[in-house]
């Protein structure tokens, strides 16, 4: 499992109410929100608890740091724990971080391949009104994660802290976008050559041979690719910061461009964002993505120009109107005080008009950006897959490289008809290509290889799930899970006369016994009616 305190990345302090609103927003999905728990408050009602926590935070006037802690507990794929176990684990993490007795609201999310729990903790103690800021929390959290993995038999994850922050940044960027970052490309491809340069001109030559350029920006240096993507030199490696390079190479010098370096740079590979996974040929799909982004950028620019021109025209009209009013006031036969009052009225009207014009412009511009947003490769694939693009869905699923043992209740098979009909209305698709839809009253998670069934599924939905499985995998099915689930599946197949066989010999024998019992019951019933 992984436990992480999510840092706030904006200048403003986090809002507890805003965080809870995000955590409890179903986003149109029936399976996103699991159990919602309120701890150490006078009430279990969510709205009242939020007000209580907000009032507690407002009573501390001395704290200048953030008063809310956002802790996330994430479990490996296909590992599902009971609500009681999740509550016990949550309590242990809060005690370890020094939040025992602090108010908190926790929400279980199950809309991804990984079960995860969001915990919004009030860092202000409800009675002492002091703030608790845990120090070296990553060490405490890592130790506790290892203990919980052993106690609950979970998949063991490497919790060693990596010293190199750049590696964490690269992983975060590339995991979110799905394409290779400039930072990762430089570190993997040409960092050794860059660090070996003995002069500024040698450094410029090495960078030009890789399609890069180094520029001064602010108090530091940045590497810029031919496509315009830039990254701080110090984030690539600390030895490439401006102070380090100036100390080693002398005062900064601009590049002296030569034809020889230009010819050399044409022969080397230059940075181009490309999909990281190579298990499926994505060249055509990625070309479509780039074309769609280019078209969206052109539409966005056109809309921005139109909005800007409209704003400028309205501003000019407001200025002319105010100027005309001032001219009229100037020629009025009134005293100085009367003119002063009239001028103040005109000025107030002009300021009000300017505020309305600017607010309308910002609102329309935000709507235009939302209508044609910039999308990362994975975001575009996600939208395409939800729209029915099987190729995009296959690319998302190819990113799922989980090699551990698959646990839990699921139905699968050796055959796989990916385009088979029969699935319910799609509610959502995860970034790993797991399709989530409902069959009857049960939420099914289809990862392309098997249908995952929740432990609280109702038996009346099993017939529909089996029919979907037969269309997807054929008549020979693989059933995994606890004994109760397997028996319920076999009984549903017999009761609804679904022609299937099971890969598990014991389960197949149980199905046949149920069939014989059903036939025997029908025979006795028919004889009784005839008599």
C-alpha positions as CSV (number, residue, x, y, z in Angstrom):
1,X,0.0,0.0,0.0
2,X,1.0,3.6,-0.4
3,X,0.3,6.4,2.0
4,X,0.9,10.0,1.0
5,X,0.2,13.5,2.4
6,X,-1.0,15.6,-0.5
7,X,0.7,19.0,-0.3
8,X,-1.2,22.1,-1.4
9,X,0.4,23.6,-4.5
10,X,-1.2,27.1,-4.5
11,X,-0.4,30.3,-2.6
12,X,-3.7,30.2,-0.9
13,X,-4.4,27.9,2.1
14,X,-6.6,24.9,1.5
15,X,-10.3,25.0,2.5
16,X,-11.6,22.1,4.5
17,X,-15.1,22.5,3.0
18,X,-13.7,22.6,-0.5
19,X,-11.7,19.5,0.0
20,X,-14.7,17.6,1.5
21,X,-16.9,18.8,-1.4
22,X,-14.5,17.3,-3.9
23,X,-14.1,14.0,-1.9
24,X,-17.9,13.5,-1.7
25,X,-18.7,14.5,-5.2
26,X,-19.9,11.4,-7.1
27,X,-19.1,13.0,-10.5
28,X,-22.0,11.1,-12.1
29,X,-20.6,7.7,-11.0
30,X,-22.5,5.3,-8.7
31,X,-19.4,3.4,-7.5
32,X,-17.1,6.4,-6.8
33,X,-18.2,7.1,-3.2
34,X,-17.9,4.3,-0.7
35,X,-18.2,4.7,3.0
36,X,-18.1,8.2,4.4
37,X,-17.0,8.5,8.1
38,X,-16.9,11.4,10.5
39,X,-14.6,11.0,13.5
40,X,-14.2,13.0,16.7
41,X,-17.1,15.4,16.0
42,X,-20.3,15.9,18.0
43,X,-22.3,14.7,15.0
44,X,-22.0,12.2,12.2
45,X,-24.0,14.4,9.8
46,X,-21.6,15.6,7.1
47,X,-22.7,19.2,6.8
48,X,-22.9,19.8,10.5
49,X,-19.4,18.2,11.0
50,X,-17.9,20.5,8.3
51,X,-19.3,23.6,10.1
52,X,-17.9,22.3,13.4
53,X,-14.5,21.7,12.0
54,X,-14.5,25.1,10.2
55,X,-15.4,26.8,13.5
56,X,-12.6,25.0,15.3
57,X,-10.1,26.1,12.7
58,X,-11.3,29.7,13.0
59,X,-10.8,29.7,16.7
60,X,-7.0,29.4,16.2
61,X,-5.8,32.9,15.2
62,X,-2.1,32.2,15.6
63,X,-1.3,29.5,13.1
64,X,0.0,30.7,9.8
65,X,0.5,27.4,8.1
66,X,-2.1,25.3,6.5
67,X,-4.7,24.0,9.0
68,X,-5.9,21.0,6.9
69,X,-4.0,17.7,6.2
70,X,-5.0,15.7,3.2
71,X,-3.9,12.0,3.6
72,X,-4.5,9.4,1.0
73,X,-4.2,5.6,1.5
74,X,-4.0,3.7,-1.7
75,X,-4.0,-0.1,-2.1
76,X,-2.6,-2.3,-4.9
77,X,-4.8,-3.3,-7.8
78,X,-7.4,-5.9,-7.0
79,X,-6.8,-5.7,-3.2
80,X,-10.1,-4.9,-1.4
81,X,-10.4,-4.6,2.3
82,X,-13.5,-4.4,4.5
83,X,-14.7,-1.1,5.9
84,X,-13.7,-2.3,9.4
85,X,-10.2,-3.0,8.3
86,X,-10.0,0.4,6.5
87,X,-11.2,2.2,9.6
88,X,-8.6,0.4,11.8
89,X,-5.8,1.3,9.3
90,X,-7.0,4.9,9.2
91,X,-6.9,5.1,13.0
92,X,-3.3,3.8,13.2
93,X,-2.1,6.3,10.6
94,X,-3.7,9.2,12.5
95,X,-2.1,8.1,15.7
96,X,1.3,7.8,14.1
97,X,1.1,11.3,12.6
98,X,0.0,12.8,16.0
99,X,-3.6,13.4,15.0
100,X,-5.2,11.2,17.7
101,X,-8.2,13.1,18.9
102,X,-8.3,15.5,15.9
103,X,-11.5,15.9,13.9
104,X,-11.5,14.2,10.5
105,X,-13.7,13.1,7.6
106,X,-12.7,10.1,5.5
107,X,-14.2,9.0,2.2
108,X,-13.5,5.7,0.4
109,X,-13.1,6.0,-3.4
110,X,-13.5,3.0,-5.7
111,X,-13.6,4.6,-9.1
112,X,-10.1,3.5,-10.1
113,X,-8.3,0.2,-10.3
114,X,-6.8,1.0,-6.9
115,X,-9.0,1.2,-3.8
116,X,-8.1,4.4,-2.0
117,X,-9.2,6.3,1.1
118,X,-9.1,10.1,1.3
119,X,-8.8,11.5,4.8
120,X,-9.4,15.2,5.5
121,X,-7.9,16.0,8.9
122,X,-8.2,19.1,10.9
123,X,-4.7,19.9,12.2
124,X,-6.2,22.1,15.0
125,X,-6.9,20.1,18.1
126,X,-10.6,20.6,19.1
127,X,-9.9,21.2,22.8
128,X,-6.3,22.5,23.0
129,X,-6.7,24.6,19.8
130,X,-3.1,24.0,19.0
131,X,-1.9,23.0,15.5
132,X,-0.1,19.7,14.8
133,X,2.4,19.7,12.0
134,X,4.0,16.2,11.7
135,X,7.8,16.2,11.0
136,X,9.6,13.6,9.0
137,X,6.1,12.1,8.3
138,X,7.4,10.2,5.2
139,X,9.6,8.0,7.5
140,X,6.8,7.3,9.9
141,X,4.3,6.6,7.1
142,X,6.7,4.2,5.3
143,X,7.4,2.2,8.4
144,X,3.7,1.9,9.2
145,X,2.9,0.9,5.6
146,X,5.4,-2.0,5.9
147,X,3.8,-3.2,9.2
148,X,0.3,-3.1,7.7
149,X,1.3,-5.0,4.6
150,X,2.7,-7.8,6.8
151,X,-0.3,-7.9,9.2
152,X,-3.0,-7.8,6.5
153,X,-1.1,-9.9,3.9
154,X,-1.0,-7.1,1.3
155,X,1.4,-6.8,-1.6
156,X,4.7,-5.4,-0.4
157,X,5.7,-2.1,-2.0
158,X,9.1,-0.5,-1.9
159,X,8.8,2.4,0.6
160,X,12.4,3.5,0.5
161,X,12.6,7.3,0.1
162,X,14.4,8.4,-3.1
163,X,16.8,11.2,-2.6
164,X,16.6,12.4,-6.2
165,X,13.6,14.8,-6.5
166,X,14.0,15.0,-10.3
167,X,13.1,11.3,-10.6
168,X,9.9,11.9,-8.6
169,X,9.0,14.9,-10.8
170,X,9.6,12.8,-14.0
171,X,7.5,10.0,-12.8
172,X,4.6,12.3,-11.8
173,X,4.7,14.2,-15.1
174,X,5.0,11.1,-17.3
175,X,2.4,9.1,-15.4
176,X,-0.1,11.9,-15.6
177,X,0.5,12.8,-19.3
178,X,1.4,9.4,-20.7
179,X,4.2,10.9,-22.8
180,X,7.9,11.3,-22.3
181,X,8.8,14.6,-20.6
182,X,11.6,16.9,-21.7
183,X,13.2,16.5,-18.2
184,X,13.1,12.7,-18.5
185,X,14.4,12.8,-22.1
186,X,17.4,14.9,-21.2
187,X,18.3,12.8,-18.1
188,X,18.0,9.6,-20.1
189,X,19.6,10.7,-23.3
190,X,22.2,13.4,-23.0
191,X,22.9,14.3,-19.4
192,X,26.3,12.8,-19.3
193,X,27.4,14.7,-22.4
194,X,26.1,18.0,-21.0
195,X,27.9,17.5,-17.7
196,X,31.2,16.7,-19.5
197,X,31.3,20.1,-21.3
198,X,34.4,22.1,-20.4
199,X,33.3,25.5,-21.7
200,X,30.2,27.4,-22.5
201,X,30.7,26.9,-26.2
202,X,31.2,23.2,-25.7
203,X,28.0,23.1,-23.7
204,X,26.1,25.0,-26.5
205,X,27.5,22.6,-29.1
206,X,26.3,19.6,-27.1
207,X,22.9,21.1,-26.6
208,X,22.5,22.1,-30.3
209,X,23.4,18.6,-31.4
210,X,20.4,17.4,-29.4
211,X,18.1,20.2,-30.6
212,X,18.3,22.1,-27.3
213,X,19.2,25.6,-26.3
214,X,20.2,27.1,-23.0
215,X,18.8,30.6,-22.1
216,X,18.9,32.9,-19.2
217,X,15.6,33.3,-17.5
218,X,15.1,35.3,-14.3
219,X,18.0,34.5,-12.0
220,X,18.6,31.0,-13.5
221,X,19.0,29.0,-16.8
222,X,16.5,26.9,-18.8
223,X,16.9,24.3,-21.5
224,X,14.5,24.9,-24.4
225,X,13.7,22.4,-27.1
226,X,12.9,23.2,-30.7
227,X,9.2,22.7,-30.0
228,X,9.3,25.4,-27.4
229,X,9.1,23.2,-24.3
230,X,11.4,24.5,-21.5
231,X,12.7,23.0,-18.3
232,X,14.9,24.5,-15.5
233,X,18.5,23.5,-15.8
234,X,18.8,23.0,-12.1
235,X,15.9,20.6,-12.1
236,X,17.7,18.3,-14.6
237,X,20.7,18.2,-12.3
238,X,21.9,20.4,-9.4
239,X,25.3,20.7,-11.1
240,X,23.7,22.5,-14.0
241,X,22.3,25.4,-11.9
242,X,23.5,28.8,-13.0
243,X,25.7,29.4,-9.9
244,X,27.4,26.0,-10.4
245,X,28.0,26.5,-14.1
246,X,29.3,30.0,-13.7
247,X,31.6,28.7,-11.0
248,X,32.9,26.0,-13.2
249,X,32.8,27.6,-16.7
250,X,33.0,31.4,-15.9
251,X,30.5,34.1,-16.8
252,X,27.6,33.0,-19.1
253,X,28.3,33.2,-22.8
254,X,25.8,33.1,-25.7
255,X,26.1,30.4,-28.3
256,X,28.2,31.1,-31.4
257,X,26.2,29.4,-34.2
258,X,28.1,27.6,-36.9
259,X,27.1,25.6,-40.0
260,X,29.0,22.6,-38.6
261,X,26.9,22.4,-35.4
262,X,23.8,22.9,-37.5
263,X,24.7,19.9,-39.7
264,X,25.6,17.8,-36.6
265,X,22.3,18.6,-34.9
266,X,20.3,17.4,-37.9
267,X,21.8,13.9,-37.5
268,X,20.9,13.5,-33.8
269,X,17.5,12.7,-32.3
270,X,15.6,15.7,-31.0
271,X,13.0,15.8,-28.3
272,X,9.5,15.1,-29.4
273,X,6.7,14.2,-27.0
274,X,5.8,10.6,-27.7
275,X,3.8,7.9,-25.9
276,X,5.8,6.1,-23.3
277,X,4.3,2.6,-23.9
278,X,5.4,0.7,-27.0
279,X,3.4,-2.5,-26.6
280,X,0.9,-1.3,-29.2
281,X,1.6,0.8,-32.3
282,X,0.1,4.2,-31.5
283,X,1.6,6.2,-34.4
284,X,-1.7,6.7,-36.2
285,X,-3.7,7.4,-33.0
286,X,-1.1,9.8,-31.7
287,X,-1.1,11.7,-35.1
288,X,-4.9,12.0,-34.7
289,X,-4.3,13.3,-31.1
290,X,-1.8,15.9,-32.4
291,X,-4.2,17.0,-35.2
292,X,-7.1,17.4,-32.7
293,X,-4.9,19.5,-30.4
294,X,-3.8,21.7,-33.2
295,X,-7.4,22.3,-34.3
296,X,-8.5,23.0,-30.7
297,X,-5.6,25.4,-30.3
298,X,-6.6,27.3,-33.6
299,X,-10.2,27.5,-32.5
300,X,-9.1,28.6,-29.0
301,X,-6.9,31.4,-30.5
302,X,-9.7,32.5,-32.9
303,X,-12.2,32.7,-30.1
304,X,-9.7,34.6,-27.9
305,X,-9.0,37.2,-30.6
306,X,-12.8,37.7,-31.1
307,X,-13.4,38.1,-27.4
308,X,-10.5,40.5,-27.0
309,X,-11.6,42.7,-30.0
310,X,-15.2,42.7,-28.6
311,X,-13.8,43.8,-25.2
312,X,-11.7,46.5,-26.7
313,X,-14.7,47.9,-28.7
314,X,-16.9,47.9,-25.6
315,X,-14.1,49.7,-23.6
316,X,-13.7,52.3,-26.4
317,X,-17.4,52.8,-26.5
318,X,-17.6,53.3,-22.7
319,X,-14.7,55.8,-22.8
320,X,-16.4,57.8,-25.6
321,X,-19.7,57.8,-23.7
322,X,-17.9,59.0,-20.5
323,X,-16.0,61.6,-22.5
324,X,-19.2,62.9,-24.1
325,X,-20.9,63.2,-20.7
326,X,-17.9,65.2,-19.3
327,X,-18.2,67.6,-22.2
328,X,-21.9,68.2,-21.5
329,X,-21.2,68.7,-17.8
330,X,-18.4,71.2,-18.6
331,X,-20.9,73.4,-20.5
332,X,-23.6,73.2,-17.9
333,X,-24.5,76.4,-16.1
334,X,-24.0,75.0,-12.6
335,X,-21.5,75.7,-9.8
336,X,-18.3,74.0,-9.0
337,X,-19.9,71.7,-6.4
338,X,-22.6,70.7,-8.8
339,X,-20.1,69.9,-11.5
340,X,-17.9,68.0,-9.1
341,X,-20.9,65.8,-8.1
342,X,-21.8,65.1,-11.7
343,X,-18.2,64.3,-12.6
344,X,-18.1,61.8,-9.7
345,X,-21.3,60.2,-10.9
346,X,-19.9,59.8,-14.5
347,X,-16.6,58.4,-13.1
348,X,-18.5,55.8,-11.0
349,X,-20.7,54.8,-14.0
350,X,-17.5,54.4,-16.1
351,X,-15.8,52.3,-13.5
352,X,-18.9,50.1,-13.1
353,X,-19.1,49.6,-16.9
354,X,-15.4,48.7,-17.1
355,X,-15.8,46.1,-14.3
356,X,-18.8,44.5,-16.1
357,X,-16.9,44.4,-19.4
358,X,-13.8,42.8,-17.9
359,X,-15.8,40.3,-15.9
360,X,-17.8,39.3,-18.9
361,X,-14.6,38.9,-20.9
362,X,-13.0,36.7,-18.2
363,X,-16.2,34.6,-18.0
364,X,-16.5,34.1,-21.8
365,X,-12.8,33.4,-22.1
366,X,-12.9,30.7,-19.3
367,X,-15.9,29.1,-21.1
368,X,-14.0,29.1,-24.4
369,X,-11.0,27.4,-22.8
370,X,-13.2,24.9,-21.1
371,X,-15.0,24.1,-24.4
372,X,-11.7,23.5,-26.3
373,X,-9.2,22.5,-23.5
374,X,-5.6,21.5,-23.8
375,X,-5.5,17.8,-23.2
376,X,-2.7,15.4,-22.4
377,X,-2.3,12.2,-24.4
378,X,-3.9,10.1,-21.6
379,X,-6.8,12.5,-21.2
380,X,-7.6,12.4,-24.9
381,X,-7.4,8.6,-24.9
382,X,-9.8,8.5,-22.0
383,X,-12.3,10.6,-23.8
384,X,-12.0,8.7,-27.0
385,X,-12.4,5.3,-25.2
386,X,-15.5,6.5,-23.4
387,X,-16.9,7.6,-26.8
388,X,-16.5,4.0,-28.1
389,X,-13.0,4.1,-29.7
390,X,-11.8,0.5,-29.2
391,X,-8.3,1.3,-30.3
392,X,-7.9,4.0,-27.6
393,X,-9.3,1.6,-25.0
394,X,-6.7,-1.0,-26.1
395,X,-3.9,1.5,-25.6
396,X,-5.1,2.4,-22.1
397,X,-5.3,-1.2,-21.2
398,X,-1.8,-1.9,-22.6
399,X,-0.5,0.5,-19.9
400,X,-1.7,-1.8,-17.1
401,X,1.4,-3.9,-16.4
402,X,0.1,-5.4,-13.1
403,X,1.9,-8.8,-12.8
404,X,0.8,-9.8,-9.3
405,X,-1.8,-12.4,-8.4
406,X,-5.3,-11.3,-9.2
407,X,-7.6,-11.7,-6.2
408,X,-11.2,-11.1,-5.4
409,X,-14.4,-12.3,-7.1
410,X,-14.2,-12.3,-10.9
411,X,-15.5,-14.1,-14.0
412,X,-13.1,-14.7,-16.9
413,X,-12.3,-17.1,-19.7
414,X,-9.7,-18.1,-22.2
415,X,-11.4,-16.6,-25.2
416,X,-11.9,-12.8,-25.4
417,X,-14.3,-11.1,-27.8
418,X,-13.5,-7.4,-26.9
419,X,-16.2,-6.0,-29.2
420,X,-18.9,-8.3,-27.9
421,X,-22.2,-6.6,-27.1
422,X,-24.1,-7.0,-23.9
423,X,-22.4,-4.7,-21.4
424,X,-24.5,-2.2,-19.6
425,X,-24.4,1.5,-19.9
426,X,-20.8,2.6,-19.3
427,X,-20.5,4.9,-16.3
428,X,-16.8,5.5,-16.5
429,X,-13.4,4.3,-17.7
430,X,-10.2,4.5,-15.7
431,X,-6.9,5.6,-17.0
432,X,-5.8,2.0,-17.1
433,X,-8.7,1.0,-19.4
434,X,-11.0,-0.6,-16.8
435,X,-14.6,-0.1,-18.0
436,X,-17.1,0.3,-15.2
437,X,-20.8,-0.4,-15.9
438,X,-23.8,-1.8,-14.2
439,X,-25.5,-5.2,-14.8
440,X,-28.7,-5.1,-12.9
441,X,-28.0,-3.7,-9.5
442,X,-24.3,-4.7,-9.5
443,X,-21.3,-2.6,-10.6
444,X,-19.0,-4.6,-12.8
445,X,-15.3,-3.7,-13.5
446,X,-14.2,-5.0,-16.8
447,X,-10.4,-4.8,-17.2
448,X,-10.4,-6.5,-20.6
449,X,-9.4,-9.9,-19.3
450,X,-12.0,-10.5,-16.6
451,X,-15.2,-9.1,-15.0
452,X,-14.6,-8.1,-11.4
453,X,-17.6,-8.5,-9.1
454,X,-17.8,-6.6,-5.7
455,X,-18.1,-8.8,-2.6
456,X,-21.5,-7.2,-1.8
457,X,-23.1,-8.1,-5.2
458,X,-26.7,-9.3,-5.1
459,X,-27.3,-12.8,-6.4
460,X,-30.1,-11.6,-8.7
461,X,-27.5,-9.9,-10.8
462,X,-25.4,-13.0,-11.4
463,X,-27.5,-14.3,-14.3
464,X,-27.0,-11.0,-16.2
465,X,-23.3,-11.1,-15.4
466,X,-23.0,-14.6,-16.7
467,X,-24.8,-13.7,-20.0
468,X,-22.3,-10.8,-20.5
469,X,-19.4,-13.2,-19.7
470,X,-20.7,-15.8,-22.2
471,X,-20.8,-13.2,-25.0
472,X,-17.3,-12.0,-24.0
473,X,-15.5,-15.2,-23.2
474,X,-17.5,-18.0,-24.6
475,X,-19.2,-20.9,-22.8
476,X,-16.2,-22.1,-20.8
477,X,-15.6,-19.7,-17.9
478,X,-13.0,-19.2,-15.2
479,X,-14.6,-18.3,-11.8
480,X,-12.4,-17.0,-9.0
481,X,-13.4,-15.9,-5.5
482,X,-14.7,-17.3,-2.2
483,X,-16.8,-20.4,-2.0
484,X,-20.1,-18.6,-1.5
485,X,-19.5,-16.5,-4.7
486,X,-18.7,-19.6,-6.7
487,X,-21.7,-21.5,-5.5
488,X,-24.0,-18.5,-6.2
489,X,-22.6,-18.2,-9.8
490,X,-23.2,-22.0,-10.4
491,X,-26.7,-21.8,-9.0
492,X,-27.5,-18.7,-11.2
493,X,-26.3,-20.6,-14.3
494,X,-28.6,-23.6,-13.4
495,X,-31.7,-21.6,-12.4
496,X,-31.6,-19.5,-15.6
497,X,-30.6,-22.3,-17.9
498,X,-27.4,-20.6,-19.1
499,X,-25.3,-23.0,-21.1
500,X,-21.8,-22.7,-19.5
501,X,-19.0,-25.0,-18.2
502,X,-16.5,-24.0,-15.5
503,X,-12.8,-24.4,-15.7
504,X,-12.7,-25.4,-12.0
505,X,-13.5,-29.2,-11.8
506,X,-15.0,-29.0,-8.3
507,X,-17.2,-26.1,-9.3
508,X,-18.3,-27.8,-12.5
509,X,-19.2,-30.9,-10.5
510,X,-21.3,-28.7,-8.2
511,X,-23.1,-27.2,-11.2
512,X,-23.9,-30.6,-12.5
513,X,-25.2,-31.7,-9.1
514,X,-27.5,-28.6,-9.1
515,X,-28.7,-29.5,-12.5
516,X,-29.6,-33.0,-11.5
517,X,-31.3,-31.7,-8.4
518,X,-33.3,-29.3,-10.5
519,X,-34.4,-32.0,-12.9
520,X,-35.3,-34.3,-10.0
521,X,-37.4,-31.5,-8.5
522,X,-39.2,-30.7,-11.8
523,X,-39.9,-34.5,-12.3
524,X,-41.5,-34.9,-8.9
525,X,-43.5,-31.7,-9.4
526,X,-44.8,-32.8,-12.8
527,X,-45.8,-36.3,-11.4
528,X,-47.6,-34.7,-8.5
529,X,-49.6,-32.5,-10.8
530,X,-50.5,-35.4,-13.1
531,X,-51.7,-37.4,-10.1
